[in-house]
Amino acid sequence: MARFSDQVAIVTGAAGGIGLGIARRLASEGAAIMIGDLSDNARAVAGEVAKTFGVRTLCAVGDLGQPGVAEKMVAETEQAFGRIDILVNNAGGGILRPSLEHTEETLQATINRNLWTMLRATLAVIPRMKKRGYGRIVNMGADSVYTGLDLHTIYNGAKGGVHGATVGFARELAVEGITINAVAPCGVETEEVKRAAAENHPLIVSMMQMIPMRRMAKIEDVAAAVAFLASSEAGFITGQILSVNGGTAMG
C-alpha cells in the first residue's frame, strides 16, 4: 500500500516550483491533493497531477495571506474529501534586495507571502485536525535564517517567524495527535534559479560557495524531506526545523 493511500493533503504555492514537486511526490504515494496558489495555473496543475498519478485533486486560487481565503480553501477540501491529513505550507517567495531599498509594498508582500499564508492556513486546519486527533503540518522555512545570506534580511524576518511559530504550534498541539515541523532548504534548483545560475548571478555564486556539497538542493530533495515529515513514520517528531542544505549549517 502506498504511504499516503486514503489521505488528503493540502499543498500551498503548488502551481509550480518546489510546491509542485511536493504535490507530485505526495500524489505519487497515493494522496489526494488540494493545490492552493495565487496563480490560475493551479487549475491546470491540478488536472495534470490527477491524470499522472490517478488521484483526486482540487484547486483553490487566491491570496492565502488575506483573511478568509485559507479558511475557504480548507473548508472546500474537507467538504470534497471528508478529511484533511496533511497541510504543507509552501506558499512564499522573497523580494530580495538590500534592506533600506525595500518599500512599504515590498515589506508587506514579503511578510504576507511567507508568514501570513502559513499562519492563516494553519489556523484554519488545526480545528479539523484536532477533531480527528490526527494531523501532519509541514512548513517551508529557510536555511538563510541561519546563514544570513546577502539580500535576505526581510525575507529571513518572515521565515524566522515561520520557524518560531512551528515550534510554538508544535508544543501547543503535541497532545492532540498533530505534529508540526518545518523544512529549511538552502538554494533550490527551480527554473528561476537555474536561469540565474546560467548568468552567474552574484547571489547564486555566493550561495554555491556556502554549500559544502557544491550543489544546490534539487526539488526532489526538498519533497522527500516533506514527505517523510508528513508520514506516519515521523509520528514522534514535532517542533523540528529540518535543514536540507548540503551542509551549510551543521549541528
Buried (B, 14 or more C-beta within 10 A) or exposed (E): EBBBEEBBBBBBBBBBBBBBBBBBBBBBBBBBBBBBBBBEBBBEBBEBBBEEBEBBBBBBBBBBBEEEBBBEBBBBBBEEBEBBBBBBBBBBBBBBBEEEEBEEEBBEBBBBBBBBBBBBBBEBBBEBBBEEEBBBBBBBBBBBBBBEBEBBBBBBBBBBBBBBBBBEBBEEBEEBBBBBBBBBBBBBBBEEBEEBBEEEEEBBEBBBEBBEEEEBBBBBBBBBBBBBBBBEEBEEBBBBBBBBBBEBBEE
